[in-house]
Amino acid sequence: MKIKTLIALSTLALLAACGDKTTTTPAETSSAPQVMSSSEPDASAVSEPAVQGASEPVSKPVNEDGRGPNSQARKDAFNAMLEEFGLMGKMVKGETPYDAEAFKTAAATFAQKGLVPFEHFAQDGAGLNGEAKDNVWTDAAAFEAEVTKYKTAVQNLSEVAANNTDINKIKPAFGAAAATCKSCHDTFRQEK
């Protein structure tokens, strides 16, 4: 019995050292170890704040779309920006009467909300990354360059809108911000 206990304890130590989130204990009445789930949170389901390398952590889907937690957080953050982007777009196209104050507020809000999705670009694992292509992580430098262009254009749009009431002076800044969205989507997002 001492050898079986020693083997079980050695297995437990090895699994703990390798990061396994299960624990094994020798059964008092059985020769086989029993597996009990740990109460520790699953570290792979925790978002990391930046683009990670090509290694893929393993996560479980968090919704019916089969998305992992980072992918779902990205989708939610991008969707949260659409109201402001849509409002500004309608004003720029003349579909909605231009209201300088409303545009200024929308641009400022869009600039703030527009930073949030990029806090959730850690990988969820194969098949769980939503619409993000693998090159987000395999060509991280190019992705980061696109993100930088986007952030610069969105901040510029907010500043131009804050300092101008003429929609014709704001249209180029809106167009530049929209172009950075399209450029990134064309390269780093799978078609729906």
N, CA, C and O of each residue as an XYZ file, in Angstrom:
768
protein
N       0.823     -1.199      0.000
C       0.000      0.000      0.000
C       0.866      1.262      0.000
O       0.474      2.275     -0.580
N       2.029      1.215      0.637
C       2.896      2.386      0.690
C       3.394      2.769     -0.700
O       3.505      3.956     -1.008
N       3.692      1.795     -1.533
C       4.175      2.089     -2.887
C       3.064      2.739     -3.702
O       3.318      3.695     -4.436
N       1.833      2.236     -3.585
C       0.713      2.822     -4.325
C       0.467      4.252     -3.868
O       0.183      5.118     -4.696
N       0.568      4.515     -2.596
C       0.401      5.876     -2.072
C       1.518      6.770     -2.585
O       1.269      7.902     -2.997
N       2.749      6.268     -2.563
C       3.883      7.035     -3.060
C       3.715      7.356     -4.543
O       4.004      8.475     -4.967
N       3.253      6.391     -5.335
C       3.017      6.610     -6.762
C       1.925      7.661     -6.962
O       2.060      8.550     -7.803
N       0.854      7.557     -6.196
C      -0.236      8.520     -6.316
C       0.227      9.920     -5.956
O      -0.117     10.883     -6.642
N       1.007     10.043     -4.884
C       1.512     11.362     -4.478
C       2.496     11.910     -5.511
O       2.497     13.109     -5.790
N       3.326     11.047     -6.073
C       4.259     11.488     -7.122
C       3.497     11.971     -8.347
O       3.856     12.982     -8.953
N       2.450     11.248     -8.708
C       1.614     11.647     -9.843
C       0.984     13.003     -9.569
O       0.949     13.865    -10.448
N       0.487     13.195     -8.358
C      -0.117     14.474     -7.966
C       0.894     15.608     -8.098
O       0.575     16.670     -8.633
N       2.110     15.383     -7.611
C       3.148     16.426     -7.685
C       3.502     16.728     -9.136
O       3.684     17.890     -9.500
N       3.601     15.703     -9.962
C       3.922     15.896    -11.371
C       2.819     16.664    -12.086
O       3.099     17.587    -12.851
N       1.578     16.292    -11.843
C       0.462     17.009    -12.458
C       0.412     18.455    -12.002
O       0.153     19.343    -12.814
N       0.650     18.713    -10.737
C       0.646     20.090    -10.224
C       1.757     20.901    -10.872
O       1.554     22.064    -11.222
N       2.936     20.295    -11.037
C       4.061     21.002    -11.652
C       3.799     21.312    -13.116
O       4.308     22.300    -13.645
N       3.010     20.476    -13.769
C       2.694     20.675    -15.192
C       1.495     21.587    -15.390
O       1.131     21.872    -16.531
N       0.878     22.047    -14.328
C      -0.235     22.964    -14.452
C      -1.578     22.291    -14.591
O      -2.546     22.966    -14.941
N      -1.697     20.994    -14.336
C      -2.980     20.308    -14.417
C      -3.895     20.831    -13.332
O      -3.472     21.018    -12.191
N      -5.149     21.069    -13.684
C      -6.112     21.636    -12.738
C      -6.951     20.558    -12.061
O      -8.071     20.823    -11.624
N      -6.414     19.344    -11.975
C      -7.101     18.295    -11.245
C      -6.190     17.802    -10.146
O      -4.974     17.986    -10.210
N      -6.760     17.189     -9.158
C      -5.955     16.603     -8.100
C      -6.295     15.140     -7.998
O      -7.435     14.736     -8.224
N      -5.305     14.351     -7.657
C      -5.554     12.941     -7.453
C      -5.196     12.591     -6.031
O      -4.223     13.102     -5.478
N      -5.974     11.730     -5.451
C      -5.682     11.262     -4.102
C      -5.856      9.770     -4.070
O      -6.731      9.232     -4.748
N      -5.046      9.096     -3.299
C      -5.223      7.660     -3.219
C      -6.486      7.339     -2.440
O      -6.778      7.971     -1.424
N      -7.222      6.369     -2.913
C      -8.423      5.950     -2.196
C      -8.000      5.033     -1.064
O      -7.108      4.201     -1.230
N      -8.616      5.179      0.041
C      -8.288      4.349      1.189
C      -8.663      2.881      0.965
O      -7.995      1.983      1.478
N      -9.732      2.639      0.197
C     -10.199      1.273      0.015
C      -9.947      0.753     -1.377
O     -10.308     -0.386     -1.670
N      -9.342      1.538     -2.252
C      -9.129      1.117     -3.629
C      -7.680      1.341     -4.007
O      -7.013      2.200     -3.429
N      -7.187      0.584     -4.963
C      -5.806      0.758     -5.392
C      -5.665      1.829     -6.466
O      -4.543      2.245     -6.755
N      -6.759      2.292     -7.068
C      -6.702      3.306     -8.121
C      -6.937      4.688     -7.527
O      -7.769      4.840     -6.632
N      -6.215      5.704     -8.013
C      -6.462      7.059     -7.526
C      -7.812      7.570     -8.017
O      -8.265      7.209     -9.103
N      -8.443      8.403     -7.218
C      -9.694      9.032     -7.603
C      -9.380     10.444     -8.065
O      -8.489     11.094     -7.517
N     -10.108     10.926     -9.069
C      -9.898     12.270     -9.588
C     -11.009     13.156     -9.052
O     -12.193     12.841     -9.174
N     -10.606     14.266     -8.460
C     -11.566     15.238     -7.958
C     -11.245     16.562     -8.604
O     -10.075     16.927     -8.708
N     -12.262     17.297     -9.044
C     -12.002     18.576     -9.705
C     -11.562     19.597     -8.679
O     -12.013     19.601     -7.534
N     -10.674     20.455     -9.121
C     -10.150     21.511     -8.270
C     -11.111     22.680     -8.235
O     -11.880     22.880     -9.175
N     -11.079     23.443     -7.179
C     -11.923     24.629     -7.097
C     -11.230     25.853     -7.679
O     -11.803     26.942     -7.699
N      -9.989     25.678     -8.155
C      -9.275     26.802     -8.748
C      -9.913     27.186    -10.073
O     -10.399     26.308    -10.786
N      -9.931     28.494    -10.437
C     -10.472     28.895    -11.735
C      -9.577     28.404    -12.851
O      -8.371     28.239    -12.670
N     -10.175     28.174    -14.002
C      -9.439     27.734    -15.178
C      -8.653     28.904    -15.741
O      -9.237     29.854    -16.262
N      -7.342     28.841    -15.640
C      -6.493     29.961    -16.064
C      -6.607     30.222    -17.561
O      -6.381     31.353    -17.991
N      -6.948     29.226    -18.367
C      -7.040     29.438    -19.811
C      -8.245     30.265    -20.196
O      -8.300     30.773    -21.316
N      -9.210     30.418    -19.310
C     -10.403     31.188    -19.623
C     -10.246     32.648    -19.231
O     -11.179     33.430    -19.414
N      -9.111     33.033    -18.704
C      -8.883     34.402    -18.271
C      -8.321     35.202    -19.428
O      -7.382     34.756    -20.087
N      -8.872     36.368    -19.685
C      -8.396     37.212    -20.774
C      -7.010     37.740    -20.469
O      -6.688     38.069    -19.328
N      -6.199     37.814    -21.507
C      -4.921     38.477    -21.406
C      -5.048     39.761    -22.203
O      -5.726     39.764    -23.231
N      -4.420     40.864    -21.773
C      -4.722     42.176    -22.322
C      -4.158     42.505    -23.684
O      -4.491     43.566    -24.211
N      -3.325     41.676    -24.297
C      -2.730     42.059    -25.561
C      -2.682     40.872    -26.499
O      -3.047     39.755    -26.132
N      -2.231     41.124    -27.699
C      -2.078     40.059    -28.683
C      -1.019     39.104    -28.161
O       0.066     39.517    -27.752
N      -1.348     37.837    -28.181
C      -0.423     36.823    -27.710
C       0.217     36.142    -28.898
O      -0.258     36.274    -30.026
N       1.287     35.419    -28.655
C       1.996     34.715    -29.702
C       1.165     33.615    -30.329
O      -0.035     33.515    -30.077
N       1.794     32.800    -31.137
C       1.083     31.798    -31.917
C       0.604     30.610    -31.088
O      -0.186     29.805    -31.581
N       1.061     30.479    -29.843
C       0.586     29.351    -29.050
C      -0.888     29.536    -28.744
O      -1.361     30.658    -28.562
N      -1.602     28.438    -28.689
C      -3.044     28.520    -28.511
C      -3.461     27.900    -27.193
O      -3.353     26.685    -27.026
N      -3.942     28.715    -26.239
C      -4.470     28.143    -25.011
C      -5.771     27.405    -25.304
O      -6.427     27.664    -26.312
N      -6.124     26.520    -24.448
C      -7.350     25.751    -24.636
C      -8.432     26.332    -23.743
O      -8.249     26.441    -22.531
N      -9.538     26.699    -24.328
C     -10.684     27.205    -23.594
C     -11.910     26.449    -24.042
O     -11.893     25.765    -25.066
N     -12.949     26.572    -23.290
C     -14.218     25.968    -23.659
C     -15.122     27.055    -24.211
O     -15.050     28.200    -23.765
N     -15.979     26.716    -25.182
C     -16.913     27.708    -25.708
C     -17.777     28.265    -24.589
O     -18.123     27.556    -23.645
N     -18.120     29.542    -24.705
C     -18.965     30.171    -23.694
C     -20.361     30.464    -24.216
O     -21.204     30.962    -23.470
N     -20.622     30.164    -25.484
C     -21.955     30.433    -26.028
C     -22.290     29.465    -27.153
O     -21.490     28.598    -27.505
N     -23.472     29.626    -27.705
C     -23.933     28.726    -28.764
C     -23.174     28.910    -30.069
O     -23.212     28.024    -30.924
N     -22.486     30.034    -30.249
C     -21.687     30.263    -31.452
C     -20.373     29.493    -31.417
O     -19.651     29.446    -32.413
N     -20.062     28.889    -30.272
C     -18.802     28.175    -30.129
C     -17.617     29.089    -29.904
O     -16.476     28.701    -30.153
N     -17.873     30.290    -29.441
C     -16.797     31.240    -29.167
C     -16.199     30.979    -27.793
O     -16.879     30.520    -26.876
N     -14.926     31.279    -27.676
C     -14.277     31.261    -26.376
C     -14.527     32.590    -25.677
O     -15.111     33.497    -26.269
N     -14.099     32.716    -24.437
C     -14.377     33.929    -23.663
C     -13.746     35.197    -24.234
O     -14.360     36.263    -24.173
N     -12.536     35.109    -24.788
C     -11.915     36.304    -25.381
C     -12.643     36.733    -26.636
O     -12.887     37.921    -26.846
N     -12.990     35.764    -27.472
C     -13.722     36.065    -28.696
C     -15.074     36.699    -28.379
O     -15.477     37.658    -29.037
N     -15.764     36.181    -27.393
C     -17.064     36.751    -27.022
C     -16.898     38.172    -26.498
O     -17.692     39.052    -26.828
N     -15.876     38.401    -25.687
C     -15.628     39.751    -25.158
C     -15.299     40.722    -26.294
O     -15.750     41.867    -26.281
N     -14.508     40.266    -27.285
C     -14.203     41.113    -28.453
C     -15.473     41.460    -29.199
O     -15.718     42.624    -29.516
N     -16.288     40.443    -29.481
C     -17.528     40.662    -30.227
C     -18.426     41.658    -29.490
O     -18.965     42.583    -30.099
N     -18.582     41.469    -28.192
C     -19.420     42.373    -27.404
C     -18.880     43.802    -27.437
O     -19.645     44.759    -27.559
N     -17.562     43.940    -27.327
C     -16.952     45.278    -27.335
C     -17.103     45.945    -28.699
O     -17.401     47.137    -28.772
N     -16.900     45.195    -29.777
C     -17.091     45.768    -31.112
C     -18.559     46.160    -31.318
O     -18.846     47.232    -31.850
N     -19.475     45.304    -30.903
C     -20.897     45.623    -31.045
C     -21.289     46.855    -30.244
O     -22.176     47.604    -30.654
N     -20.645     47.071    -29.117
C     -20.957     48.234    -28.283
C     -20.599     49.548    -28.977
O     -21.147     50.594    -28.630
N     -19.694     49.510    -29.945
C     -19.268     50.719    -30.665
C     -20.187     51.055    -31.832
O     -20.173     52.183    -32.326
N     -20.975     50.099    -32.271
C     -21.743     50.270    -33.502
C     -22.776     51.390    -33.445
O     -23.039     52.033    -34.461
N     -23.356     51.632    -32.294
C     -24.371     52.685    -32.200
C     -23.780     54.037    -32.576
O     -24.361     54.776    -33.371
N     -22.630     54.356    -32.005
C     -21.996     55.651    -32.303
C     -21.504     55.704    -33.748
O     -21.678     56.712    -34.433
N     -20.893     54.619    -34.203
C     -20.388     54.593    -35.573
C     -21.535     54.753    -36.563
O     -21.426     55.495    -37.539
N     -22.635     54.050    -36.303
C     -23.806     54.141    -37.180
C     -24.403     55.538    -37.202
O     -24.766     56.041    -38.266
N     -24.508     56.167    -36.043
C     -25.047     57.528    -35.963
C     -24.178     58.494    -36.768
O     -24.684     59.295    -37.554
N     -22.858     58.405    -36.560
C     -21.961     59.296    -37.304
C     -22.038     59.021    -38.800
O     -22.055     59.954    -39.603
N     -22.083     57.758    -39.177
C     -22.157     57.399    -40.585
C     -23.403     57.946    -41.258
O     -23.338     58.433    -42.387
N     -24.532     57.872    -40.579
C     -25.783     58.402    -41.141
C     -25.706     59.918    -41.318
O     -26.224     60.455    -42.297
N     -25.060     60.609    -40.374
C     -24.912     62.056    -40.505
C     -23.976     62.402    -41.659
O     -24.254     63.325    -42.424
N     -22.882     61.678    -41.788
C     -21.916     61.922    -42.860
C     -22.556     61.683    -44.227
O     -22.289     62.424    -45.172
N     -23.397     60.656    -44.338
C     -24.058     60.326    -45.604
C     -25.287     61.193    -45.866
O     -25.858     61.142    -46.956
N     -25.699     61.987    -44.880
C     -26.881     62.828    -45.047
C     -28.189     62.087    -44.830
O     -29.253     62.601    -45.172
N     -28.126     60.887    -44.266
C     -29.337     60.107    -44.004
C     -30.067     60.593    -42.758
O     -31.264     60.360    -42.588
N     -29.327     61.266    -41.898
C     -29.853     61.851    -40.662
C     -29.371     63.289    -40.612
O     -28.229     63.567    -40.977
N     -30.220     64.213    -40.166
C     -29.748     65.600    -40.076
C     -28.500     65.707    -39.196
O     -28.401     65.070    -38.147
N     -27.563     66.522    -39.647
C     -26.321     66.706    -38.906
C     -26.583     67.528    -37.654
O     -27.203     68.590    -37.709
N     -26.099     67.018    -36.524
C     -26.176     67.687    -35.228
C     -24.754     67.682    -34.675
O     -24.247     66.641    -34.256
N     -24.115     68.850    -34.677
C     -22.702     68.954    -34.305
C     -22.428     68.408    -32.903
O     -21.435     67.712    -32.692
N     -23.294     68.718    -31.954
C     -23.100     68.244    -30.569
C     -23.247     66.732    -30.476
O     -22.458     66.065    -29.807
N     -24.258     66.197    -31.147
C     -24.466     64.749    -31.125
C     -23.292     64.036    -31.790
O     -22.860     62.983    -31.321
N     -22.775     64.602    -32.878
C     -21.638     63.994    -33.570
C     -20.407     64.048    -32.680
O     -19.674     63.065    -32.561
N     -20.184     65.188    -32.061
C     -19.036     65.354    -31.160
C     -19.094     64.327    -30.025
O     -18.086     63.700    -29.702
N     -20.259     64.158    -29.429
C     -20.432     63.191    -28.343
C     -20.223     61.770    -28.846
O     -19.557     60.970    -28.190
N     -20.786     61.456    -30.001
C     -20.639     60.114    -30.575
C     -19.166     59.814    -30.886
O     -18.691     58.706    -30.637
N     -18.457     60.794    -31.424
C     -17.048     60.590    -31.763
C     -16.199     60.367    -30.509
O     -15.309     59.517    -30.503
N     -16.472     61.121    -29.464
C     -15.733     60.955    -28.204
C     -16.025     59.590    -27.577
O     -15.116     58.913    -27.096
N     -17.292     59.197    -27.587
C     -17.680     57.901    -27.033
C     -17.084     56.771    -27.858
O     -16.597     55.781    -27.311
N     -17.124     56.924    -29.185
C     -16.549     55.922    -30.079
C     -15.053     55.769    -29.821
O     -14.533     54.653    -29.836
N     -14.362     56.873    -29.588
C     -12.921     56.810    -29.321
C     -12.637     56.039    -28.030
O     -11.656     55.300    -27.955
N     -13.483     56.206    -27.023
C     -13.292     55.475    -25.764
C     -13.659     54.003    -25.920
O     -12.879     53.124    -25.554
N     -14.845     53.735    -26.463
C     -15.282     52.345    -26.644
C     -14.389     51.601    -27.625
O     -14.244     50.381    -27.539
N     -13.796     52.329    -28.547
C     -12.962     51.726    -29.572
C     -11.664     51.122    -29.070
O     -11.007     50.380    -29.800
N     -11.288     51.420    -27.855
C     -10.080     50.840    -27.276
C     -10.345     49.469    -26.652
O      -9.444     48.636    -26.571
N     -11.565     49.244    -26.221
C     -11.915     48.053    -25.439
C     -11.713     46.731    -26.187
O     -11.189     45.791    -25.589
N     -12.097     46.610    -27.454
C     -11.941     45.300    -28.103
C     -10.512     44.784    -28.079
O     -10.295     43.573    -28.018
N      -9.546     45.671    -28.126
C      -8.152     45.271    -28.230
C      -7.578     44.787    -26.900
O      -6.425     44.362    -26.838
N      -8.372     44.851    -25.851
C      -8.003     44.260    -24.561
C      -8.305     42.763    -24.560
O      -7.942     42.060    -23.617
N      -8.965     42.270    -25.605
C      -9.463     40.893    -25.627
C      -8.966     40.099    -26.827
O      -9.711     39.293    -27.384
N      -7.720     40.313    -27.233
C      -7.204     39.582    -28.376
C      -6.275     38.439    -27.996
O      -5.446     38.020    -28.804
N      -6.405     37.933    -26.782
C      -5.715     36.684    -26.455
C      -6.481     35.562    -27.155
O      -7.691     35.661    -27.354
N      -5.784     34.516    -27.519
C      -6.422     33.406    -28.226
C      -7.255     32.560    -27.272
O      -6.944     32.433    -26.088
N      -8.310     31.990    -27.815
C      -9.134     31.054    -27.060
C      -8.819     29.612    -27.422
O      -9.200     28.699    -26.689
N      -8.150     29.392    -28.506
C      -7.844     28.031    -28.939
C      -8.450     27.755    -30.300
O      -9.304     28.502    -30.777
N      -8.004     26.684    -30.913
C      -8.452     26.324    -32.254
C      -9.969     26.232    -32.323
O     -10.600     25.531    -31.532
N     -10.543     26.947    -33.279
C     -11.980     26.903    -33.496
C     -12.800     27.766    -32.559
O     -14.024     27.794    -32.679
N     -12.178     28.463    -31.638
C     -12.916     29.260    -30.652
C     -12.660     30.754    -30.780
O     -13.147     31.534    -29.962
N     -11.905     31.165    -31.791
C     -11.491     32.562    -31.921
C     -12.453     33.440    -32.706
O     -12.090     34.547    -33.104
N     -13.659     32.972    -32.933
C     -14.653     33.774    -33.639
C     -14.210     34.076    -35.051
O     -13.710     33.193    -35.748
N     -14.388     35.329    -35.488
C     -14.036     35.727    -36.849
C     -12.567     36.096    -36.997
O     -12.111     36.351    -38.111
N     -11.823     36.130    -35.907
C     -10.409     36.497    -36.003
C      -9.639     35.421    -36.759
O      -9.720     34.236    -36.436
N      -8.888     35.855    -37.772
C      -8.032     34.921    -38.510
C      -6.798     34.607    -37.670
O      -6.444     35.366    -36.767
N      -6.157     33.503    -37.966
C      -4.947     33.116    -37.237
C      -3.823     34.136    -37.383
O      -2.967     34.242    -36.505
N      -3.817     34.897    -38.500
C      -2.727     35.849    -38.701
C      -2.750     37.008    -37.705
O      -1.791     37.777    -37.640
N      -3.825     37.149    -36.931
C      -3.810     38.119    -35.823
C      -2.642     37.783    -34.905
O      -1.962     38.674    -34.396
N      -2.416     36.493    -34.700
C      -1.365     36.040    -33.786
C      -0.097     35.627    -34.509
O       0.996     35.815    -33.974
N      -0.209     35.070    -35.712
C       0.998     34.637    -36.421
C       1.732     35.813    -37.060
O       2.932     35.720    -37.315
N       1.040     36.906    -37.321
C       1.657     38.127    -37.854
C       1.280     39.288    -36.933
O       0.701     40.289    -37.355
N       1.628     39.115    -35.676
C       1.233     40.071    -34.645
C       1.748     41.483    -34.916
O       1.071     42.454    -34.579
N       2.915     41.616    -35.509
C       3.462     42.953    -35.791
C       2.572     43.704    -36.783
O       2.304     44.892    -36.605
N       2.116     43.011    -37.821
C       1.234     43.645    -38.804
C      -0.113     43.994    -38.163
O      -0.682     45.050    -38.442
N      -0.614     43.112    -37.312
C      -1.875     43.391    -36.634
C      -1.731     44.605    -35.719
O      -2.590     45.487    -35.720
N      -0.674     44.653    -34.957
C      -0.441     45.796    -34.059
C      -0.318     47.099    -34.851
O      -0.768     48.146    -34.386
N       0.288     47.044    -36.046
C       0.397     48.238    -36.893
C      -0.998     48.705    -37.326
O      -1.272     49.905    -37.341
N      -1.877     47.762    -37.678
C      -3.259     48.118    -38.045
C      -3.994     48.723    -36.853
O      -4.725     49.703    -36.999
N      -3.800     48.142    -35.686
C      -4.454     48.654    -34.474
C      -3.982     50.075    -34.191
O      -4.785     50.935    -33.830
N      -2.702     50.322    -34.350
C      -2.152     51.665    -34.121
C      -2.750     52.666    -35.100
O      -3.117     53.773    -34.705
N      -2.855     52.287    -36.390
C      -3.470     53.185    -37.384
C      -4.921     53.483    -37.006
O      -5.376     54.623    -37.097
N      -5.628     52.455    -36.587
C      -7.032     52.614    -36.182
C      -7.145     53.574    -34.990
O      -7.932     54.520    -35.021
N      -6.366     53.327    -33.959
C      -6.446     54.171    -32.758
C      -6.112     55.624    -33.074
O      -6.742     56.539    -32.544
N      -5.127     55.836    -33.933
C      -4.753     57.196    -34.327
C      -5.889     57.863    -35.096
O      -6.219     59.020    -34.835
N      -6.482     57.149    -36.030
C      -7.571     57.717    -36.842
C      -8.806     58.014    -35.999
O      -9.458     59.039    -36.195
N      -9.129     57.134    -35.072
C     -10.308     57.337    -34.223
C     -10.087     58.510    -33.273
O     -11.001     59.299    -33.035
N      -8.884     58.625    -32.734
C      -8.582     59.768    -31.861
C      -8.625     61.065    -32.667
O      -9.115     62.080    -32.173
N      -8.123     61.046    -33.889
C      -8.174     62.217    -34.758
C      -9.621     62.616    -35.057
O      -9.963     63.798    -35.031
N     -10.469     61.619    -35.341
C     -11.884     61.902    -35.594
C     -12.509     62.599    -34.391
O     -13.245     63.573    -34.548
N     -12.222     62.108    -33.205
C     -12.769     62.711    -31.994
C     -12.309     64.163    -31.842
O     -13.103     65.035    -31.489
N     -11.036     64.415    -32.108
C     -10.489     65.776    -32.001
C     -11.069     66.704    -33.057
O     -11.417     67.846    -32.759
N     -11.173     66.217    -34.288
C     -11.732     67.041    -35.371
C     -13.190     67.373    -35.055
O     -13.613     68.516    -35.226
N     -13.952     66.399    -34.603
C     -15.363     66.634    -34.269
C     -15.503     67.596    -33.098
O     -16.441     68.392    -33.059
N     -14.594     67.531    -32.157
C     -14.653     68.419    -30.991
C     -14.338     69.868    -31.362
O     -14.786     70.797    -30.691
N     -13.574     70.053    -32.424
C     -13.111     71.395    -32.786
C     -13.749     71.980    -34.039
O     -13.347     73.053    -34.489
N     -14.736     71.291    -34.610
C     -15.383     71.772    -35.832
C     -16.881     71.521    -35.757
O     -17.338     70.531    -35.185
N     -17.633     72.444    -36.349
C     -19.075     72.237    -36.461
C     -19.504     72.017    -37.909
O     -20.675     71.752    -38.183
N     -18.554     72.128    -38.830
C     -18.839     71.938    -40.256
C     -18.634     70.467    -40.617
O     -17.519     69.954    -40.531
N     -19.705     69.795    -41.019
C     -19.637     68.375    -41.362
C     -18.644     68.107    -42.489
O     -18.043     67.034    -42.543
N     -18.467     69.072    -43.389
C     -17.531     68.881    -44.494
C     -16.077     68.843    -44.028
O     -15.221     68.299    -44.726
N     -15.794     69.405    -42.873
C     -14.447     69.328    -42.295
C     -14.269     68.026    -41.505
O     -13.147     67.572    -41.282
N     -15.379     67.443    -41.093
C     -15.337     66.212    -40.295
C     -15.337     64.967    -41.190
O     -14.754     63.946    -40.828
N     -15.984     65.048    -42.346
C     -16.113     63.879    -43.235
C     -14.787     63.183    -43.534
O     -14.735     61.955    -43.475
N     -13.712     63.911    -43.852
C     -12.450     63.206    -44.142
C     -11.923     62.408    -42.934
O     -11.382     61.314    -43.096
N     -12.084     62.953    -41.753
C     -11.620     62.237    -40.552
C     -12.466     60.994    -40.304
O     -11.943     59.956    -39.898
N     -13.775     61.097    -40.548
C     -14.645     59.929    -40.413
C     -14.263     58.874    -41.449
O     -14.166     57.688    -41.134
N     -14.048     59.317    -42.684
C     -13.656     58.397    -43.746
C     -12.346     57.677    -43.443
O     -12.204     56.486    -43.720
N     -11.394     58.408    -42.876
C     -10.102     57.801    -42.525
C     -10.280     56.754    -41.419
O      -9.655     55.694    -41.467
N     -11.121     57.041    -40.431
C     -11.371     56.076    -39.354
C     -12.067     54.832    -39.918
O     -11.696     53.705    -39.590
N     -13.062     55.040    -40.754
C     -13.776     53.911    -41.360
C     -12.840     53.075    -42.233
O     -12.967     51.852    -42.281
N     -11.907     53.725    -42.918
C     -10.962     53.007    -43.771
C     -10.042     52.096    -42.952
O      -9.666     51.017    -43.411
N      -9.682     52.531    -41.743
C      -8.830     51.673    -40.911
C      -9.606     50.440    -40.442
O      -9.033     49.358    -40.314
N     -10.893     50.600    -40.189
C     -11.721     49.444    -39.824
C     -11.730     48.449    -40.975
O     -11.504     47.256    -40.775
N     -11.994     48.949    -42.188
C     -12.069     48.080    -43.367
C     -10.742     47.400    -43.629
O     -10.707     46.205    -43.924
N      -9.661     48.132    -43.528
C      -8.343     47.570    -43.789
C      -8.039     46.412    -42.840
O      -7.553     45.363    -43.264
N      -8.323     46.607    -41.580
C      -8.073     45.557    -40.585
C      -8.986     44.356    -40.834
O      -8.538     43.210    -40.792
N     -10.260     44.625    -41.090
C     -11.204     43.536    -41.351
C     -10.808     42.740    -42.588
O     -10.896     41.513    -42.592
N     -10.373     43.434    -43.638
C      -9.981     42.748    -44.871
C      -8.815     41.793    -44.643
O      -8.726     40.752    -45.293
N      -7.935     42.141    -43.733
C      -6.724     41.350    -43.508
C      -6.858     40.350    -42.368
O      -6.328     39.242    -42.448
N      -7.559     40.731    -41.314
C      -7.511     39.946    -40.084
C      -8.845     39.351    -39.636
O      -8.893     38.686    -38.601
N      -9.919     39.568    -40.380
C     -11.213     39.007    -39.992
C     -11.734     38.083    -41.079
O     -11.704     38.420    -42.263
N     -12.210     36.920    -40.668
C     -12.799     35.994    -41.616
C     -14.126     36.551    -42.096
O     -14.834     37.236    -41.358
N     -14.454     36.246    -43.346
C     -15.745     36.688    -43.867
C     -16.850     35.938    -43.161
O     -16.718     34.759    -42.832
N     -17.939     36.643    -42.934
C     -19.080     36.028    -42.234
C     -19.904     35.222    -43.190
O     -20.906     34.628    -42.792
